[in-house]
């Protein structure tokens, strides 16, 4: 397959924009990486939980949200909060 490069005038126009297409693409990949890391950290906290609890987890996370709509980051934070609350509830009383 032949490599197709954009014309120079197009590249100059992109460079003059506040955020180039490459920067936007990199920002999106970085954002996805952060979300993936948040999900992995939450999943690691869930080790040993029953399947029944894991099925309820998305609904429990939703109870910690104040708005009907939210960003992925807000939902991941709510998901993590629901897991942390469950971990606190499972701790034996000392």
C-alpha positions in Angstrom: 0.0 0.0 0.0 1.2 3.5 -0.8 1.7 6.0 1.9 -0.6 9.0 1.5 0.7 12.2 3.1 -1.4 15.4 3.4 -0.2 18.4 1.5 2.1 20.9 3.2 -0.5 23.6 3.3 -2.8 21.3 5.2 -0.1 20.5 7.7 0.7 24.2 8.2 -3.0 24.9 8.8 -3.1 22.1 11.4 0.0 23.5 13.1 -1.7 26.9 13.5 -4.7 25.4 15.3 -4.7 25.6 19.2 -4.5 21.8 19.4 -3.4 19.8 16.4 -5.0 16.6 15.4 -2.0 14.6 16.7 -2.3 16.3 20.0 -6.0 15.6 20.2 -5.4 12.0 19.3 -2.7 11.7 22.0 -4.9 13.3 24.6 -7.7 10.8 23.8 -5.2 7.9 24.1 -3.9 9.3 27.4 -7.5 9.6 28.6 -8.3 6.1 27.6 -5.1 4.9 29.4 -6.2 6.6 32.6 -9.7 5.1 32.4 -8.1 1.7 31.9 -5.9 2.1 34.9 -8.8 3.2 37.0 -10.8 0.2 35.9 -7.9 -2.2 36.6 -7.3 -0.7 40.1 -11.0 -1.1 40.9 -11.0 -4.7 39.5 -8.1 -5.6 41.7 -10.0 -4.3 44.8 -12.8 -6.6 43.8 -10.8 -9.8 44.2 -12.7 -12.3 46.2 -16.1 -10.7 45.8 -19.0 -12.9 44.7 -20.5 -12.8 41.3 -23.7 -11.6 42.8 -22.0 -8.5 44.2 -20.1 -7.9 41.0 -23.4 -7.9 39.1 -24.8 -5.3 41.5 -21.8 -3.1 41.4 -22.8 -0.9 38.4 -26.1 -0.1 40.1 -24.4 0.6 43.4 -22.0 3.0 41.6 -25.0 4.7 40.1 -26.3 5.5 43.5 -23.2 7.6 44.3 -23.8 9.8 41.3 -25.6 13.1 41.8 -26.6 13.7 38.1 -28.4 11.5 35.6 -25.5 11.9 33.1 -21.9 11.8 34.0 -18.4 11.5 32.4 -16.5 8.2 32.3 -14.2 9.6 34.9 -17.0 10.4 37.3 -18.6 7.0 36.8 -15.2 5.2 37.4 -14.8 7.3 40.6 -18.3 6.2 41.7 -17.5 2.6 40.9 -14.4 2.7 43.0 -16.3 4.4 45.8 -18.9 1.6 45.8 -16.1 -1.0 46.1 -14.4 0.9 48.9 -17.7 1.2 50.8 -18.2 -2.6 50.4 -14.6 -3.2 51.6 -15.3 -1.1 54.7 -18.5 -2.9 55.4 -16.7 -6.3 55.2 -14.0 -5.3 57.7 -14.5 -7.0 61.1 -15.5 -4.6 63.9 -12.5 -4.2 66.2 
